[in-house]
Amino acid sequence: MKIPGAAAAFGVRTRLVLAFLLVAAVSAVTTAALTYREARSAVLERAQDTAVASFREEVERFVPGLPLDLESVRWELYDIAARAKPHPWIVFAEYGSVRVSSGDRPVSGVLTGELRRAARTSPHGSFQRVVKDGNAYLTIGMPVMTRVVAGGGAVPSGLVLFAVMPMANEETDIDALVTAARDGALPGLVVALVPALFAARSVLRPVRELRRAADSMGGGRLDARITVRGRDEMADLARTFNSSAARLEHSVQELRDAGARARRFASDVSHELRTPLAGMLAVTDVLDEEAGTLDPDTARAVRLISAETGKLAVLVEDLMEMSRFDARAAGLTTDEVDAAEAVRRTLSGRQWQDRVRAELPEGVRIRLDPRRFDVIVANLVGNALHHGSEPVTVRLSARADALITEVRDSGPGIAPEALPNIFDRFYKADAARSRSSGSGLGLAITQENVRLHGGTIRAENTPGGGALFTVELPFDGPAAWDHGAPGGQESADGKVPGTGPDNSTEAHA
């Protein structure tokens, strides 16, 4: 079973050190195994060769008389055993069914049938290493040759001598080799840890620099670069990163310049339009008052001009407000207010008391910008009245950390495909109403005002029908804003941007 996050339990540095130590351990074990094998072979072969050569020499000197005198053979065996090399032997003699030895027992349990057959059939004899009861022995079998024949040859006499030599000393030496290899492995790994740490540090230095540079770029410092060292793969990575960062910085700067020019253009156009619009609004107000005295066609044209001029004025104010958001010049002028009273002022100021059902608990106080909170509530309620169906409900509630404002209508709701884009600028869910009274900026302005307060806003459809907009504003508020921050004032003519029934975004299908 795979444990999520288990792969991330060890960092790259730890994995590099562990890999280095693993290589060192494998190398040490392999070297120790090869050394042990060669040393063991050398120790055993040296003792074996010495013993075989010495025993062969002794056997060649031994010429027994026939018929055999067992007592004479026993003394000869004592004499051979006394000259044993490199360790004491126990010598056994076998002749047919006769068994004699230089030890306490005439027969050895270490001698194998295979060695006996080889000793009887080969004139040069044979040897074998045997382990019995945990002890190692070297066993040697040599036939005794006698009766020189024509041509200088010899034939086996039928007497076979065997030497049994314990190899306890060689086993002790081999055990000492194993102990030395084992005891030297741990210090070797400790010593290998130092170069492993240095190697990991040298490998990870450019990686850490890359991470710091990436963090700096993520924080907006697009001029972050990495120092290129050497000509290896990490240096190639650093050069590639620096090249990519330079291109990204250039592209982002171009986008920023283009965005700044676009915002400046929208702001300049809006400022330039305000003065002539003020004059046009004054003229249309006079024409509206005189419309009743005009003929029907002229009166209809006058009212149409007046309505379109009002829409244009609202659009210009909304564009100026958005330009302040884009330029990050919008700020908060906060005050501690009664939330229920603030909502009631918004509804009464627009004469919506009879059209909106309000569920406003008393005693909920919060620090916020009253003007921008008025914009939030007015835009959401106006949107519900224009594009939903009555009754419209405004409901306040409080959690431990936030004030929750809900605006619900009884209309058909928002089309599912429109929900992801409902707060986009100039977005209208129904293309057939592209000439409706809204500017298409009301919900975008609402969202920006909520963000200024450090809150969140979301839109959804209720199971019983209708759209529901939920705003959550934290009680502590955004700590970064001070009283009287730039952009927190009303427009020069005293008009509050984004307010009024004409300032709601076309949101519903």
N, C-alpha and C positions, 0 to 999 in steps of 0.2 A: 504494500500500500504506500502510495507516495504521499509524503507529508508536505502540505503547502508551506513554502518558505524555508524548507530544509536546505535547499541548495544555496540559499542566501545566508545560512548560519555562519559560513566561513567567508571572509573577504578574500580578495585576490592575493593580498600579501600573505595571508595564512596558507592559502592553497599553494602558492609558489614555494614557500618554505617547506611545507609538507612534501611537495613533489621533489624538491631538492634533497630532503632528508630520505625520502623513499629511494631515490636513485643512489644516494650514498650508502643506504642500508643494503640495497641489492648488490651494489658493487663490493661492499665489505664482506657480505655473506658469500658471494661468488668467489672472491679472492681467497677467503678463509677456507672455503670448501676445496678449491683447487690446491691450495697450499697444504691442507690437511691430507688430501689424497696422495699428493706427491711425497710429502714427508713420511706418511705412514708406509707407503710402498718402499721408500728408501730405508726406513728403519727395519721393516720386516725382511726385505731382500738382503740387507747386509748381514743380519743375524742368520738368515736362512743359508746364504751362500757360504758363510764361515763354517756353520755347523755341517753342511753337506760335504764340503771339501775336506774338513777335518775327519769326519766319520769315514769317508771314502778312503782317505789315506790310511786310517787305522785298520780298516777291513782288508785293504790290499796287503798290509804287513802280516795279517793274521793267516797262518797256514797250519790248520789243525792236523793232527795225526789221525789216521784212521786205523782201526775203528775208533770212534769217539770215546774219549774219557771225560765223562760229565764233570768231574771235579776239576780237571785241567781246563775245560772250557769255561767253567765258572770263574776260575782265577784269571783267565784271559779277559773275560768280560769286565772283571773288577779293574784290570789294568787299563783297558780301553776307556772305561768310564772315568778313570782318574785323569786321563789326558783330554777330557772333553773341552771343546771350545764352541761358542763363547760362554756357555753356561753349562752346568753339570747335566749329564745325561743319565738316563737309566737304560742299560743295554739289555736286549733280549735276544736269545738265540733259539731258532726253531730248526729241527732236523727230523723230518717225518713227524712222528708223534711225540718226539722229545722236546721238552720246553725247559730252558734254563735262563736265568736273568741275574743281573748284578744287584737287583733289589730284593725286597721281601717276598714279592709274588712272582712266580714264573711266567705268568701271562698278564698282558696289559689290556685293559678295556678300551684304550684309546686307539689301538691299532685296528684299522678297518680291513675288511676283506679285499677291497679294491687295492689297497697298498700292498697286501700280501701277494696278490696275483701279479701286480706290476713288478714287485721285487724278484719274484721267481722267474719271470719270463724275460726280463731285461738284464743284460750283463752289467749295465751301468747303474742299476738300481732306480729308485724313485723316492719322492718325498711328498708330504701332504701336510697342510695346516688343518688342525682339527680343534673345534671348540666343544668342550664337554663340561657340563655343570657350570657354565659361565667362565671357564678357564680355557686359555688358548695354549695349544701344544704344537710343536713341530715334530712330526714323525718321519723317520728316514728308514728305508729298507734297502739293504745291499746284499746281493748273493756273494758267497765266498767261493772264489775260483781256485781250482787245483788241477794237478796232473797235467803238466805241460805236454803237449802233443807235438807231432812233426809240424814244422813251420812256425814254431814259437807261440802257438795259440794256447788257450786255456778253456776249460769247461767248468760249468758249475759243479760244485761238490755236493749240492743238495742242502748245505747248511746256509741259512739266511740269518743275518744279524739285523736287528732293528734298534734304532735309538729314539728315545722319547725325551724331548727337551721342553720343559715348561717355558713359556714366553711371557712370564709375569713382568719382567723388566721392560720388555718392548711395549706391552700393554700399558704399563705405567707411563712410559714416555709418550705414547699416543694420547692417553687421557690428559696428560699435561698440555699437549698441543691443543686439544679441544678446549680445555679450561682457558688457555691463553687466548685463543680465538674468541671465546665467549666474553671473557673479561675485557678484551680490547675493543669489542664492538661498541659498547656504550660510550666510552670516552671518545671513540672515533666519531660517533654521531654527534656528541656534544661539540667536538671540534668542528665538525661539518656545519653546525648550526650558525657559526659566525660568518663564513662565506655565504651561507644561504640567506642570512639577513641582509648582507651587503648587496648580494645579487638581486634580491627582491626590491630593495630600496632603489637600486639603479634602474630596474625595469619599471617600477611604479612611479618614479619621479615625474616623467612626462605624462603619465596617466593622471596623476594628481593635478598637474598644471592644466591639463585638458579639462578636468572636472571644474577647477576653479574658474577657468576662462568661460566654460559653458554656463556656470552659475552667474557669472558677471553679465554675460550676454542675455541670460534669462531675466536678469534684473534691469535690463535696459542699457547696459554699457556695451554697445556694439563695437567699441574700439579695442576690446580685450584681445590680446594676442599671446601666443606661446613662444618662448625662446627656443630656437632650433639648435640642437646640439648633435654633432656627429653626422653620419651618413647612413645610419641603419634604418630599419623599418619605422621605428618610432619617430625618427627625424622626418621621414617622408610623411607620416601621419600629421606631425606638427605643421609642416609646410602646407599640406592639403587643408588643414583646419584654418590656418591663417589666411589662405587664399579664399576659402569659402566665406570666412568671416568678413573679409574685405568686400567681397561682392555683395554679401547680405547687407552690410552697413551702407554701401552705395545705393542699393535698391530701396532700403528702408528710408534713407534720407530723401531719395527722389519721391517716395510715397508721402513722406511727411511734408515735403515742400509743396507737392500737389494738393494735399489735404489742406495745408495752411492757406494756399492760394484760393481754394474753393471756399473755405470758411470765410476768408477775408472778403471774397467776392459777394457771398450771400449776406454778410454783415453790411458791407458797403451799399449793396443794392437796397437792403431793408432800410438803412438809415436814409438813403436818398429818397426812398418812396414815402417816408413818414410825413414829410412836410406837404407834398402835394396831396397825399391821402387825407391829411387833416382838412385841407381846403375843400376837397371833394366831399368829405363827410358833412362839412358845414353847409355846402350847397345842397346836397341831397336831403339834409334835414329840412331846409327851407322848402325844397320842392315837394317833400312828403306832406308838409303842412298845406301846400297849395294844391295838392293833387285832387282834392275834392272839387275844386272849381274848374278843373280842366275837362276836356272831352274824354270819353272812356279810353280811346286808344292811347292818347297822350298820357293819361293818368297811369295806364298799365305800364307804359314804357318808363315813366318816372319811377314807379315802384320797383321795377326790375333793376334799373340802374342803381337805385338806392340799396337794394338787397345785395347786388353783386359787389358794390363798393364796400359794404360792410364785411362781406366775406374776404375781400382783398385785404382789408385792414387787419382782420383777425389773422390771416395767413402771414402778413408781414410781421406782426407781433410774435407769432409762433416761430417764424424763422429766426428772428432776433434772439428769442429765448434759446433755441437749439444751438445757435452760433455761440452763445455764452457757455452752454454745456460743452460743446466741442473744444472751445478754447480754454476750458477748465477755469473760467472766470466766475462760474456760478458758485455761490456760497450760501451759508445759512446764517440767519439772524434769529437765534433761538430764544425761547422764553418758556417758562413753565405755564402750561394751560390746562384747563379742564377739558378733557377730550369730548365729552358729551356736549358741552356748551359750544365748542368749536364746530362740531358737526351741525348743531342747530343754527348757528350763525350762517353757515354756508347754505343751508336749505332755505332759510328765511330771506337771505340776501337775493336769492334767485326765484323766490316765491314758489318753492316746490313743497311747502309743508303739506298741502292737501294731496299731492300726487305721490309722496314718498312715505312709506311706513318706517319709522325710526325705532330701533330697540337700543336705547342708550342708557347703560347703567351709570348711576351718579357716583361721584367721588373718585373717578379714575383720572389722575393727573400725570402728565408726561411732559418732558422738555423737548420741544421741537420748534421748527420755524412755522408760525401760524399761517403766514401767507402761502407757503408752499404746501402745507397740509390742506389749506382751502382749495388749492389747485387740484390736489390729488382727489379729494372727495368730489369736487364739482365735476371734474372730467369723468370720473367713473359713474356718477349718478346721471349726468347729462348723456353719456353714452348709452346707459341702460334705458333712459326715457326715449331716446331717439331711435334706437335700433333694437330694442327689446319690446316688451309689453308690460303694462302696469298690471298688478301693483309691483312697485320697486321697493326693496327693503334694504335699509342700511342698518347694520348690526355691529356694535362694539363689544369686545370682550378682552379680557386681560389674562395673560399667563404670568409666570414669575418674572420673565425677562422681556416680554414684548407686549405691545398693544396690537390687537388684531382688529382690522376694519374689513367687513365683508359687505359687498354690494351685489344684490341678487335681483334679477328681473324674472318675468314670467313669459318671456318670448320663446321662440323656437330653439334658442341656443346658438352656439358658434359652430360653423362647419368644421369637422375634424381636420380637414386639410389646411384650414386657416389658423388653427390653434398655435402651431409652432412659429407663425409669423405675425401674431396678433399685435405685438409691441414694436414691429418694424415701422420705420418712418414712411409715410405716404402709402401704407398698405391698406387696401380696402378689400374686404372679403368678397364683396359683390361687385363685379366689374360693371354691372348694369347701373350701379349708383355712383359711377365715377364723377358725376357732376352734382353729387349731393352736397348738403350744407357744410359737412365737416372738412377740415383742412387736411386730415390724414396724419396729423402730428399730435393729437391729443393724448393717446395712450403712450406714445414715445416720450412725451414731456412728463407724463405721470410716472413712467418708469424711472426717468432720470431724477425726478424729485425724490422718489422712494430711495434710490441708491444714495443720494446725497445724505439722507438720514441714516444710512447704513442698514436699510431694511430690504425686504424682498416683496415681490408682487407676482402673482400667478393667476392664470385664467383657466377655467374649466367649465364643463357642462354638468348640471345637476341631474341626478336620476329622474326627478319629477319634471324636468323640462326647465329651460332657462339657463342663462349664463351666470357664473359666479366669479367675481374678482375678489381676491383675498390679499390684503396688504398687512405685512407684519413690520412694525417699527420698534426697535429696541428701546427700552426705557432709559438706558444709560446714554444712548445716542452715539454718533461718531465723535470720538475724542479729538479728532484732528481739526474740527471746525471750531472757530472762535466766534464770539459775538461780533456782528458787523463785518463779516467776511465779504470780499468783493462779490458782486453779482447778486446780493441778497436784497437789492432795492427794487422798487417798482419802476416801471418805465416812466419816461419824462412826463407823459400826460396823465399819469396816475392810473392808467389802465393796467390791470393785472393780467399778464400774458397767460394764455391757456385757460381762462375761465369763461363761464357763460355757456349757454346751450349750444352755441355754434362751434364750440371748440372740442367736440368729441370725435374720436376717430371712427371711421366706418369699420366696425368690428364684426357685426353679426351677418350671417348669411341671409 
